[in-house]
């Protein structure tokens, strides 16, 4: 008796049990777009004397970490991205204004002597500058005597002896312990009230505070160098903020905010609810569909889908992956795509069952199956189904992983999370289909009650669609040139939208700028909202409304300008709550746009290389040219409809590429197998037969994914609607193009290819068990 089934059964149990344990004991890490908060991406810049590189960016990161920690934000995250980027995530911080002001202070902290009051006639000398103090007056300050490197800790405190006044204690280090007494000693030589008795602490070209040295400090003696106190009429908040800025000190190099995203918690909660509803409805419809089509093994596949959801969720949690909104959509979508491996196996098993000779007597067949230990024919058909489908399952999933990997390495922000969840989903689907489904399905067909009634398994017949195709055998490839002409015409018509509509409607993620979404208490028309925004000083802003939701897209504006827009909208639409705020710098937008084009180009090249390696160059070239048609149609539809093209659209396009290649791999895998068995047959005949044989799989898999996407499109709201629409179009076009573009192109290329047909596939011999012997799994 083979040990393989026992090993698979143990592996399946371990996977399910461990996944259940992880799911019950650990909680997922939600991205800011799901739990609410602010993400700020900073980019370090070269200073006059310091180059911005990985080392200086790491030092900058540590300074920023101290500043963020002092803000008291729960579970902040700071990480370096590349050599010069720092990503700061602040959960629960919905007003990024103060956070950006405190975190993004760019210049070095410096401490200067005050040389006097300045006016319009004041001419600074070498190293001197005229600056506005904290009270709004102009003062002349001398060259910096101390920098942030000389400052250690800074802490706000309260002095009960002075009636509860707040002060800030500063500790010095390094040369600061010697320089601070000198600086304050020189200032103390001036009379009380003289501006020269003041010391200015400057950050980012702005005076934080310029206190006067106390009267009890002696000339040329100064204050102690280890620590000092700054007193004044501080409130508790002012004292704490001053301490944060002083202790945060200097950044080794300046930083610039290149991206900023803020999402309200209500929007994230709504997205989670919508995705959960879409998942339940889509998966339920998919499960009902495969049970109707495949009966008992379809029920097994439905159970395996539930296991797939459990395994992939547990993997996400165990790996500590951050679940973002696009990632959540990818998780839901991958459930629909997970059906594919099961469908491939069951269709191959149906073929194997139909190919095995029967005695011609139902009673004799039933007696033979029972005598052989319960379902020899069913068992062997199912075993061959798993074995023969493996190459197509592996190839199709590898192509999807290539697309997911590109998303991870070339995308940014929440879209990168989509690549992570899609990768985990693909791997989990292979485990559930080839291990869990296999164990349960083989156990089921070995039951005597099942083997005596093979039709209930769903494997004893090839299905109505396949039966009709076998009986009629339409020669689809007879007009393969016509299909190619139509495909070119469709692609040209789609891309003409770029010229007619003036190009794509790139989102701020690719163009740079700012987009803010508000939820108001009263509905307002788009024209009325546009007038209000124009009155606030932004006549060129793109304003859209949907019920009580208002979206405003502008160029590069600051947080103060956003507040003006919010105030203006509240005059006509009631209270306006900001639910989304994204700021993308021009350099960041250009980089993201460039990366999107690189991702698409690399995706096509990677698919071509892989398919050429696994199949033939003719198949690979045909598939990639067809992918270009698929991409052109989706891009054209978005151009004609002026739908926004952003990072989520990029995720959809790479998924379309992965799914489309997945479908073409299945067709070409069957072409390769059949051509190897019939090496003297005409290639067009083989290709036509392969298309007809894979139609049931294509239809069943496509419907499984469409159920999920339709639910996402209807229930996902504005944040997921465009994503689902792009995938719906892409999957429909990609499914049709496999038969009517990729296969005809392969026929054209093979006419010019001198390479011989592929070698026939080596088949393993399966010994037929003796009557009455035990079953060999």
N, C-alpha and C positions, 0 to 999 in steps of 0.2 A: 504494500500500500504506500502510495506516495506521501511524503511528509509535507509537500508544498501547500495543500489545502489547510493543514493544521497550522502551519506557520502563518499563512494569510489570515486565518481566523483569529489567532492570538494577536497579530499585528492590528487587525481591525478593532478588537476589543480594547487594546491598549490605547489606540488613537482616540476612540470615542470616550473612554473613561477619563483619560488625561485631559481631553478637551472640555469635558463636562466639569471636571474639577477646577480648571482654570477659569471657565466661564462663571462658576458660582462663587469663586473666592477672590477674583481680581476684577477691577473696574477699568474700562477703557480710558485712554487719555484722549480727551476731546480737543480738537483744534479751536483756535479763537473764533473761527467763523461759526462754530456750533455752540460754544458756551459763552461767547461774548467777551469783548476786550479789544485791546489795541496791539497791533504789530508795527514796529518801526524798523526799517532797514536803513542802516547808516553806512556810508562809504568813507573810508579814510582818504585824506588828500595829502599831498606832499607839503611839508612846511619849508620855509626858506633854508633851514639847516638840517632837516630830517626827512628821509624818504619814507613814504608810506609803503610798508611791506608786511609780510606775515608777522614778523617779530614786533614791529611797532603797533600793528593792529591788535595783537594779543595783549600788549601793555595797555592799549586804549580800552580793550574789553574789560580788564580788571578795574580800571578807574570807573567805567560805566557801571560795573557790577556794584561797586560801593555806593554809587549814587542811587541805583535802583533799590538796593537793600534798604537805604535810608528812607525811601519813599513809603515803605511798609506795605508794598504790594504782595498779595498772597501768591506763592508759587510762580515767581517771575522766571523767565527763561532767556538766557543770553548765550549766543553761540556765534562763532566766526564762520562765515561762508566764503570760501575762496580765500584769496590773500588780503582783500581790502574791504570785505563786507562784514557787518555785524548785525545780526538779527536779534531784536529785543521784543519779547512777547510779554504783555502785561495783562493778565486775565482780570476782568472786572473793571478795567479802566476804560470808560466810555467817552471821556472827554480828553482827547490827546493833547490839548493845548498846554496844560501845565506840565504834563509828562515830557512833552517834546522840549519845552523850555528848560526844564531841569536836566534832562538826560542829554540833550543835544547841544549844550553849551560847548562851543568849539575851541575858543582861544585858551591859551594857558593862563592860569591864575597867577597874577603878579601883585606885588605889594610895593607901593611907591611913596616917596615923600611928597607932601603937598607944598608947592613953592609959592602959592598965593592965589588970590581971586583973579580970574581972567575976564577980559572984555574983548570987544571987536578989534582993539588995537594991540592986543597981546601977540607977540611974535615968539613962538617957542624956539628954544635953542636945540642943540644936538641932544637927542634922546628924550627931549621934553615933548609934552603934548597937552593940548587943551581938551578937557573932557567935562561932561556934565555929571555932577555929583548926584547922590540919591535924593536930594531935595530939589533938583532942577536947576541949580546954579552952575555957572561955569568956573572951573578951577584949572590951574596950571600944575601939572605933576611932573616930577623929575623921572629919570631913568629907573627901571625896576631894580629894587634891591633884593627882593626875595621872589621865588617862584613857587608853584604848587609842589615841586619836589621837596621844598624845605618845610612843608606843612604836614603834620601827622594827623592826629584825630581832631575833630571839631564836634562839640556837643552842646545842645541847648539846655539851659538850666534855669531855675527860678530862685530868686533871692528873697527869702521871707523878711530879712531885715530892712529891705527897701520897699516894703509894702507889696511884695509879690511881683516885682518887676522881673522880666525875662532877660537873660544875658546869654552870650555864646562864649564858651571856653575853647581856646585854640592851643594845641600842643605843637611844638616845633621839633624838628629833627635835623640832623646833618649840620650844614653851615648856618641854618636858620637859628640855631641856639646862640650863635655868636653875632649874627647880623641883626637880629631883632633888638637886642639891647642897644646896639650902635644907632639903629634907625630911630628908635624912640628916645634915646638920649639926646640926639641932635634936635629932634622936634621939641623936647622939653626945654631947650635953651631959649625958646620963644615965649613971649608973655601969653597968659591965658586969654583966649578969645582970638588970638592971631591965627589966621588960616594956616600959617606955617607950622603950627603945633599939631596939625592933623596928619594922619597916615591913611592913604587910600588903598583899599583892597579891590582890585579890578578883575573882572572876568568877562570875556567876550566883548571887550571894548566898553564895558559898562561898569560903573562904580557900584559895587555891592554895598559897601559901607565905607565911610571916611571918618572914623572917630578921632576925637581930640585926646591927646595924652593927658592923663590926670595931673592935677596941680601938685600932688605930692611926689611926683617923679622928678628926680634931680637931673640937672643939665649934665650931659655927657655920661650919665650913669645908665639911665634907661630902665626899662622893665626887665624882669627876669627872662632868660632865654628859653626856659623849658616850657613855660605855659603863660597864657595871658587871658584876660577876660575883656569882651566887648559888651558894654552896657548901652542902654538907650531905651527909647519908648517902644520896645518890640512887643508885638502880640505873640502868643504861643506859636501860631502858624508861621509868622515872620521869622522868629528865632530858629525854628526847626529848619525852615527852608534855607536860611543863611548858613546854618551848620552843614546842611547837605551840600551846598554849593562849595563851601570852603573845604570841607573834607574830601569831596569828590576831586577837588583840586584841578590840576592841569591835565589835559590830554596830551600825550606825546606828539600827536599830529592833529590837525583839524579834522572834523567829520562833517558830512553833509547828509541830510535826510533825503534819500532817493526814493523811498517808498514808505507809505503809511496806510494801514488798513484798520478800520474800526467797525466792528459788527455788534449790534445790540443783542442781548440775550434772547429777546423775544423772537428775533429773526432766526437765530440758531435753533431755538426750541421748535419753531414752526417747521423748519427744514427737517429736523429729526422726526417729528410727527408725520410729516408728509412722506418722507422716505420709508418710514415703518409701514404706513398704510399702503404705499405702492408695493413694498416688498410682500406684504401679506396677500394683497389682491393678486399681484402678478404671479407669485409662487403658487398660490392656490389654483389659479387658472392653468398654469403650466402643469401642475400635478394632476389636475383633472384630465387635461388633454393627453398626457402620456399614459395615464391609466386606461383611458378609453382606447387608445391606439394599441398599447402593448399589454394590457390586462394585468396578469400576475406580475410579470417582470417590470411592467410599468409601475405597479404599486411598490415594488422593491426600489425602483429608481426614485420614486417620490420620497420614500423613506431615506434613501441615500442623499437626496437633495437637502433634507432636514439635517442630516449628519454633516453635509458639506457646509451648511450655514454655521453649524456649531464649531466645526474644525477651523474654518477660516476666521471666525470671530475670535476663537481662543488663540489662534496664531497671532492675530493682530494685538491682542492684549498681552500675550506672553512676550512678544518682541518689543513691547513698549512703543509700537507705532502710533503716531498721532492720527486720529481719525478726523478728516476734514470733510467739508460738504461735498466737493467732487469725489473724495474718497468714499464717502457714504454711498453716493450714486454708483461708484464703481463696484462697491460691495454688492449692491442690489443687482446691478447689471450682470456681474459674474455669476450670480445664481442662475440667471437665464442661460448664460453660455455654458454652465456646467452640465446642462442637459445634453450637450453635443456628444460628449464621450459615451454616454449611455445609449444614445440613439445610434451612434456608429456601431457599437457592439451588438445591439439587438438586431439591426438590419443585416449585419454579417451573419449572425446566428440564424436568422430566418432563411438566408440564402443557403447556408450549410444544411439546415434541416430539410429544405425543399430539394436539395441536390442528392441526398442519400436515398437509395432505392428502397421501395416499400414492397411488401409481399403482394399487395393488391387486396388483401383482406384486413379489414379493420380489427376483427377479432384476433387474427393471427399476429398482427402488429402489436396488439395490446398484450397478448400472451408472451411474445418475444421480449417486449420491454420489461414485463414483470419478472420473467425468468432470469433475465440478465441482471437482476438486482435493483430494478427501479429506474427506468428512464435512460437507457443507454443512448438512444438516438438524440433525445433532448440534451442530455449531458454533454455528449460529444459535439453537438451543434453549438451549444453555448460556449464550450471550451475553445472551439475553433473561432467562434465569434470574437472572443477576447483576444486570442492570439493574432488573428488576421487584422483586427482593427487597431492593434497597438501602434503600427508605423504611422498611420494617419493621425491617431490621437497625439502621438509624440510630436510629429512634424507640425501639426496645426497649433499645438500649445506652445511650441518653441517660437513660432512666428509671432504669436500674441505676446510672449515674454519679451521678445525683442522690442516691440512697440512700447510695452510698459517700462522697460529699462531706459529707453530714450526719454520718456516722460520724467523719470526720476533724475536723470543726469542733466537734462537740458531745461526742464521747466523749473518754476519757482513757486513759492507760496503754497496755497492750498492745492493747486493742481498737481504738485509733486506727490501729495498724499494719494491722489488717484492712481498714480503709477505703482505705489506701494501696495494698495489694497487690490489692484488688478493682478499684480504679480502673485500675491498670496492666494488670491482667488483661483488663479490658473493652477497653481501647484496643488491646492486643496482639492480642486475638482478632479485632478488626475488620481489623487490618493483615494478619494471616495468612489470614483467610477471603477478603477482597476483593482481595488482591494475590497472595500466595503460592499459595493454592489455585487462583486464577483462572489464573495463568501456567501452572502444571503441568497443570491439567485441560484447558485449551485446547490445549496442546502434545500431550497424550495423544489427544484426540479427532481431531486432525488426522493421526494416523498412519493409513496406508492399511489396515494390518492391523486397526485398531480400527474405522474407518469401514465396513469390509466386514462387520463383526460387531457391529452397534450394541448388541445385548443385553448384551454383556460390560461396557459402560460403566455399566449400572445406570440409564440415563436413557431407555431405549427402552420402558419400561413404567411404569405408574403405581403398581404394587404391588398386592398382594392386598387389603389393607385398603381402599385407595382404590377398587379395582375393585368390591368388595362394596358399598361405600357408594354408588357410582354406579349400580349395578344395582338396589339396593333403595331407595335414597333415603328413609330414615326421616324422618318429620316430627317432629323432636325438639322444635321450638318450639310444637307444638300444645298442650303442657301447661306452657307457660312460667309460668303463675300457680302451678301446683302446685309447681314447682321453687322458686319464691320462698318459698312457705309452708314447705317442708321446710328451706330454708336458714335461715330465721328460727328455726325450731324447733331446729335443730342449734346455732346460735349461742347461743340461750337455754340449752340443755342444757349447753353447754360452760361458759358464764359462771356458771351456777349453782354450779359448783365453788368460786367465790370466796366464796359465802355458806356453803356446806356445810363447806368446809375452813378457813373463817376467813381468807380472803384468800390472797395469794400468799406463797410462801416466799422473801422477799427475802434475798439474800446480804448479807454485810457491806459490800459495795461500795455498796449503796443504804441500808443502815440504820446504818452505822457499827459499829465493833466490831473484833474480831480473830478470825482463823481461822488455825489452825496445823495442819499435816499432818506426821505422823511416820511413818517407816518403821522397824519394830521387827524384832528377830531372831526373835521367837516370835509366832505368831498369838494373838489374844486376842478374847474376845467383846465385843460392844458394852456389855453390862451390867457386865462386869468392868472395862472401861476407864472406864465412867462412874463406877463406885464409886471408882476410883483418883483420878480428877479431882476428885470431890467431897471426898475426904479431903485433897486439896491446897488446899481452900478455895473450890471453884467448883462448888457443887451444882446451879446453874442452867445450866451449860454444856451445849451440844448436842454429844454425842459420837457419832460413827459410825465403824464399822470395816469393812474389806474385806480379809480375809486378814491380812497383816502391816502394813497401812496403817491409821492412826488419824487421824481428823479431829476437831479440837476447835474449837468456835465459842463465843466468849464476848463479853462487852461490852468496854468500854475497859479494857484491862489493860496494864501495863508489861512491860518485858523481864525484870525480876526475877520477876514472876508466871509468865511463860512458862517460865522455868527451873524453877520449882517444879512446874509441870505435867509437864515433861519428866522430872524426877527421880521424880515419883510413878509415871508410866507405866513407867519402867524397873524398878520393883519387881515388876511383874507381867508385863511383855512383853519383858524383856531390854533390850539397848541400843537406844535410840531416837535415830534420826538425823532432824533437822528438814529436811524437803525443801521445805516451803513455809510462808511466814509473811506474812500480810497484815494490816496495821493501817489502818483507815479511821476518821478522826475524824468526829464527828457532823455537823459543818458540811459536811465533804466528802461524806459520805453523802447528806445532804439535797440538796446541789447536784447530785450525780450522778443522784439520783432525779428531780429536777426537769428536768435536761437530757434524761433518757431520755424523759420525757413530751413535752417540747418537740420532741425529735427525731422521735418518732412522729407528732405533730400536724403538724409542718412537712413531714414526708415525704408524708403524705396530701395536704396542701394543695398542695405542689409538683407532685405527680403530677396532681392535679385541674387545676391551672393549665396544665400542659404539654399534657395530653390535650385540654383544651378549646381550646387554641390550635391544636394540630395536627389535631384532628378536629372534633368538635361538642361543645357543652356536655352534650348528652345522653349521649354516649359517655364523657366525662370523669367525669360524676357517677355513671354506672353503674359505672365501673371503681373509683372511690374507695369507693363504698358496698360493693362486693364485697370490696375490700381490708379494709374494717372487719370483714367476716365472716371473712375469712382470719385476720386478727389475733386475733379473738375465739376462734376454734377453737384456735389454738396456745396462747394464753394460758390458755384453759380446760383444755386437756390438762395443762399444767404446774401449774395449780391443783389439779386432781383427783389428780395423781400426786405433789404436793408437791416437784417438782423445783426446784432453786434458780434464782432469777431474778436475774441479775447482768449485768455489762457484756457478757459473751460472749453471753448471751441477747439483749441489745439488738442486737448485731451480727447474730445470726441473724434477728431480726425484721425489721430493715431490709433484709436480703438477701432475705427472703421477699417483702417489699413490692416490691423491685426485680424479682425473678424473676416474681412474679405479674403485675405491670404489663406486663413483657416479653411474657408469654403473651397478655394481653388486647390488647396493641397489635397483635399478629399477626392476631388475629381481626378487630378493628375495621378494620385496614388492608385486609383482604380484603373486609369489608362495604362500606367506602367505595368500593373499586374496582368491585365488582360493581354497587353501587347507582348509581354514575355511568354505567355502561353500560346499566342497565335502570331508568331513572328512573321509569317508569310502573308498575313491579312493586310488589307489596305488600312493605312493609319486613320483615314477619315471614318471608316466603318467602326474601327475600334473606339475612336473618340466618341462617336454617336452612341454606341452601346454603353460606354462608361457614363456618359451624361444621363442616359435613361435609368441606369442602375442606381445612380446617386440622387436622383430626384426625390424619392421618399425621405431620405436622410436630410436633404436640404430643406424641404418643406417643413418637416417636423422640428428640426432645430431652429429654423427661422421663426416659426410660430412661437416657440418657447421664449425666444429673446424678445419678440414683438409684444407678447403679453406684458412683460416687465416694463418695456420702454413706453408702451401706451399708458400704463398706470403711472409711470414717472411724469409723462407729458401732461396728463390730466391733473394729477394730485401734487406734483412737485413744486408748483408755484413758479414765480418768475425766475427764481435762482436756478431751477433745474429744467425749466421748460425748453429753452434753446438747446441745452445739452441733449435732451431726449429727442428733440426734433431732428437734430443733426445725425444722431445715431439711427433713428428710424429711417431717414432717407438713405443713409449710407448702407445700412444692412439690406434694405430692399434692393437698392441698385447693385450692391456687391453680390447679392445672391443671384440676380438675373445675369450679371456680367460673367459669372463663372461659366455658365452654359453658352451664352450668346456673344461673348467677346473673347474671353481667355481661350476657350477651346477652339473657336475658329482661327484665332491668331496662331495657336500651336499647329493647326493643320497647315496654314500658310508657311510657317517657318520650317516644318518638317519636310515640305516639298523641296526645300533648298538645303536640307541637311543630309550629308552623306554618311553620318554615323549609323551603325547597325542598330536594330531594335534592342531593348534591354534583355538581359538574360532572364530565363524563367525563374520564378521564385522557388527556392528549395523548400519543399514541404516535408514536415516531420511525419514519420509513419506512426500511426496509432494502432497498437495491437488490439484486435477484437477479442474481448473476454470470452472465455468458454462459458457455455450455458450453465447457469447455476453458480458461477463464480462470483466472488464479491466485486463490487464496483471499484474501479480505479479512478480516482479523481485527478 
